[in-house]
Amino acid sequence: MTDPGTARGAHAWDRSIRLWDLYFAIAWAATLAFVLGAAYPGWRVRAVAAVLLVPLVPWYLAVGRALLQEDPPDERRALRYLAGAIALFLPSAVLVGETRLIAFALIPQCFMTLRRHWALVAVTLINLVPVVGWALLWHPSAKDLFSNSLFAVVTFVFSVVIGSWIIRIIEQSSERAELIAELDASRHEISRLSAAHGALAERERLSREIHDTLAQGFTSLLMLVQAVEAELEDDVPQARRHLALMTETARQNLAEARALVAGGAPADLDGASLPDALRRLAARHDAVVDVTGAVRALPAGPEVVALRSCQEALANARKHAGSSASVAIALAYAADALTLSVRDDGCGFDPAAPGGGYGLTGLRARAAEVGGTTEVRSAPGEGTTVTVRLPVLPALPLLGSTS
């Protein structure tokens, strides 16, 4: 398939060469008319001069037209083409002075196809040789010789000026073409980097989702398995309760996996409010939930961040606070913010101490994605409180909800 940009460029150049075709045709036809209508010399000489002009048209169409479309033109072919055009032009120009009108079609081609020094040589031949040959052949009066010479000089000066302008336009076009090529290359590089950045961001997102859902669910299953192994002989009812929790956790992990693959909302939020999702989550971790403020439907972003932050905070509490620690979840709705706090009365830790993994870094990254903040307050022996504040827009109250 043709690139749209290439197609547009080719179409623009195609229209440009057609304008040159039209210009050449008008200049050639006007020259032919002036030659045939000249008062001097006789009609036989004028007819011969007109016939000598005819081969210029097929010569231009066969060689010159294709040469003008090259970028850049082949200089050897250009020299051959212009040498042939000048050879066809000079005999007629020597016979009839009006033939020199066709120079206005030949001179631009010199500057378009040749380097500056060769173009000046060709322009000099086109402007001066016809006058010298005409004067030697017809021995005109001093007045006619002066007027024709003056016309040749003016034409030469005009040719140099217009030629310099053409060369400057060509140079500017080449520079613009190079800039466009560089911009295209930069655009492709930006697209590649953007795609790579998007892939990296998606991998990071999936890593966080897996860490906050599946990995934590599997960790819970392993801990429950260890608890059941210890309770099978001494506390069968407690073991059965933990087995029920294992079943519920496994089902929840399966639902989270499906939601993750489908790219939808977390399983706990599917068809439920955020407080209900937190209560179900708390039930699996022996935690209590306190909801304050007017519960209302919020955009999916803040609710997902709040749920995932709670999951991460609960997982950290289970791993680090100790099995005997109690955990409390507080969810506060305000007019412009949603605040989630997860507090445990476990052994605590030093938040400034170096640590790895997704943990607190993941919490802060999630909150930052929706313009929120994460605060961790803890100290050895004093428990831990994780507070996530998320900006939200006012919304309609959620019908049938309780605070």
N, C-alpha and C positions, 0 to 999 in steps of 0.2 A: 504494500500500500504506500502511496506517495505521501511524504510528510507535508502537512498543510502549509507550514512556513515555506518549504521549498517550492510548493506549487504556486503560492502567491508571488514569490520572488521571480519564478520563471515567467509567470503571466505578466508581471510588471515590465520585465526586460523585453518580452515579446511585443508589448505595446510600444516600447521605446524604439526598437529597431524598425517597427512599421512607420514611426514618425520620420526616421532617417530615410527610409525608402521613399516616403512621400516628398520629403525635402529634396532628395536627389532627383526625383522625377520632375518636380516643378522647376528646379534649376536647369536641368537638361532641356526640358521643353521650352523654357523661356530663352535659353541660349540659342536653340534651333530657330525659334521665331525671329530673334534679333539678327541672326546670321542671314536668313532668307530675306529679311526685310531691309537689309543694309543698303545704303545708297551707293556704296563703293566697296569692292570692285564690281565687275560685271556679273550677270546672273550665273554664267557657267562656273566661274570661280566660287561663287557663293554656294552653288549646288554641290560642287566637289567638297567644300568645307563642311557642308551639312552632312554629306555621306560619310566623311571621315569621323564625324561625331557619333554615328550610330553604334559602332562597336563598344563605346564606353558603357552602354547599358548592359549588354550580356557580360562584359568583363566585371562590372560591379556586382551583378547578380551571382556570377559563378565564383568569384574569388573574394571581392571586397566585403560583401554582406556577411559571409561567414566569419571573416577576419574581425569585423567590428564586434561580433558577439563573443569573441574569445576574451578570457580574463586571466592573465594579460595576453595581448595578441603576440603571435610569434613574429619576432622582428625580421627574420630573414624572409618569411612569406610576405610580410608587410612591405619590405623593400622591393620585392619582385612585383607585387601588385601595383604599388605606386609608380614604379619605373614603367610598367606597362601602361598605366593610366596616363602618365605624362607623355609617353611616346605617342599615344593615340590623340592626346589633346594638342600637342605642339604644332603639328602640320596644319591643322585647321586654324589654330590661333595665329600662325604666321600669315596664312592666306587672308583671313578676315579678322579684324581687330575685335569685333563684337563677340568672338568666341571666348574671349577672356572672362566673360560672365560666368562660365562654368567653373571658374576657379573658386567661387564661393561654395561649391559643393565638394571640391577636391581638398581645399586647404584644411577644413576641420578634420578630415580623415587622416591627414599627415600627423596632426598632433594627437589623434586618438590611437594611432597604431605604432608610432615611432617614438624613440627617445628624443629629447629636446634638440640635440645637435643635428641629428639626421632630419628631424622635422623642419628645422630652419633651412637646411640645404634644399630640401624638396620645395619649400615655400618660395625660396629665392628663385629657383628654376621656373616655377609656375608663374611668378609675377614678372620677372625681368627678361627671360629668354624670349618669350613671344614678342615683346616690344622690339628687342634688338633684331630678331629675325624679320619682323614686319617692316622695320625701317630699312634694312638692307635689301629686302625684296622690292618694295614699292617706292623707295626714295620720296617720302612724303615731304610736304612743306614744313618749314620750321615751326609754324603755328601748330600743325597737326602733331608733329613730333613732340613738341613741348607738352601739349595737352595729354597725349598718350603716355608720355614718360611720367608726368605728374600723377596721372591716374594709377600707373603702375606703382609709384612710390607710396601713394596713399593706401593702395590695396595692400602693399607689403607691410606697412606700419599697422594697418588694421589687422592683418593676418597674425602678426606677432602678438598684438594685444589680445585678440580673441583666442589665439593659441595658448598663451600663458594662462588665460582664464580656464580653458578646457583642461589643461594639465593640472591646474590647481583643483578643479572639480574632481578629476580622476583620482588625484592623490587623497583628497578628502573622502571620496567614496571608498577607496581602499582602506583608509584608516577606520572608517565606520564599519566596513565589513569585518576588519580584525576585531574591533570592539564588540560587534554583534557575536562573532565567534567566541570571544572570551566570555561574554555574558551568557551565551548558551551553555558553554562548558561550566561556568559557575552555577547556572541554574540546575544543570544535571547533577553537579556535585552537591548542591544544597538539597535537591530531591533525595539523593542517595543518603546523605547524612540525616535528613529528616526521617526517612524510612528506617534507618538504623536506630535513630533515637526512639522512634515509635516502637520498634521491636524491643529495644531495651526497656522502655517504660512498661510495655505490656508484660515482659518477663518479670520485672520487679513487682508489678501489680499481682500477677499470678503467684509469685513467691510469697507475697504477703497474705494473699487469700488462702493459699495452702497452709501456710504457717498458722494463720488465725483460725482455721476451720479443721481441715483434715488432720494435720499434724497434732493439733491439740486434742482432737477426738481420739486419735490413736494412743496418745499419751494417757488420756483418761482411761481408755480400755486396759492398757497395761497396768496402771495403778489399781484398777478394780480387780483385775485378774489376781494380782498379788494379795489384795485384801481378801478375796474369796478363798484363795489357797490357805490363808491363815485362819479363816473362820469355818471351814468345812467341818472340822472336828469339834470345835468348841461352841460355835454360835451359828447354827444352821439358819435360823430366821434372818439374821443379819446378812449371811451369805446370799440367801435368796433375794433379799432387797438389793444387794449389790449386783446380782445377776440381772435383775430387772433393769437396773441403771445401765448395765452393759448393753442390754438389748436396746434400750432407748437411745443410748449414745451411738450405737452402731447404725440404727435407723437414721438418726440425725446426720451422721457422717455421710451416709448414702444420699440423703436429700441434699446436703451441702455440695457433694460431688456433682450431682445432677444440675444443681443451680449454677455451679461454677462452669461446667461445660456449656450450659445454655446461655451463660452471660446474664442471667436474671438476678432478681433480688435474693438475699440470703434466705435459706429455708425457714428460719425462725420468723422472718418478716412477711412470708408469703401469706397474704390474707389476714394478717394480724397487725395490731398496733405495736408501737415500740415498747410501751410498758408491758404488754402481754408477752412479747418476745423476751424481754428481760426477765420476767417472772419464770418463764419456762427454762431459760438459761440458768437462773438462780436455783431452780429446783434440782438441777443436775449437779449443782456444786454445794448444796446445803448452805445457801446464802439467803439473805432476806433482802427485799426490795422496798424502798420508800419512794413514792412518786408525789411531787408537790407541783402546784401551779395548774393552770388550765391545760389539760391534755388536748392536743389538736393534731391534725394531720400535717406533716412536714414534708418538704421535698425528700426524695429518696437519698440524696447525698448525705446530709447530716444524720439521718436515721441509720444508714449503713455504717457510717463512721462510729456512731455511738455504740452500736451493737458489737462491731468488731473490736472496739477499744475495751468494751466490757469483757469480751471473750479473752482478750490478751491479758487484761488485769487479773481476771479470775485464774487463768492458767499460771501466771506468775505467783499469785498467792498460794495456789496449790503446791507449786514446786518449792517455794522459798519460805513461806510463812510458817509451815509446820502443820501437821495433821490436826492438832488440837485448836488451831486458830479459827476464830469466827470471822465471817466476811459479811459486810453490809454494802448494799448498792443503793445509791441515792440518785434519782433523776429529777431535775428541776426544770420546769418550763417557765420561761420569762417572755416578755413581749418581743425581745430581739435576740434571744440567746437560748441555747439548750445546754444544760450543764449536767455532766455525768461524773459521779464520784464513786470509786470503789475503795473501801477501807478494810484492812485486816488488822487484827491485834497480835500479829505474829512477831517473829524475831527482828524484823526490820533489816535495813542495810544502809550503806553509805551511797547516796545517789551520785556522788562525785567520783566514786571509784570506777576505774576502767572496766568495761564489760563488752561482750560481743553479742552476736545474734541479732535477731530482729527486735525482740523485746521492746524496750523503751524507745529505741530509734524508730521502730515501725509505728508505735503509738504517735510519736510526734509527726512523722511523715504523713500519716493518715489525716490527722487533724489539720495540718498545714494545707492539704489538698483542697479543703473547703473553707480556708481562711480562719481556722480555729487554732487553739493553743492547748498544750498539754503541760500540766504541772505535777511533779512527783515530790511528795514530802515524806521523808522517812529518816530513821536513825536506828542504829543498832539497839534492839530491846524495846523499841517504841512503836512497832507496827509500821504500816505503809499506807499512804493515801494517794491514789492516782485521780487527778481531776482533769477532765477534758471539757473545755468550753468551746461551743460551736455557734457562730452567728447564724440566725435564721430570720426569715421574713414572717411577718404576721400572717396567720392563716385562719380559716374558719374552724370553730371547735369541732372535735370529733364526736358525732352523735353517739350516745349510749356508752361513752367511756366514763370511767371513774377516776378520781384523783386519790 
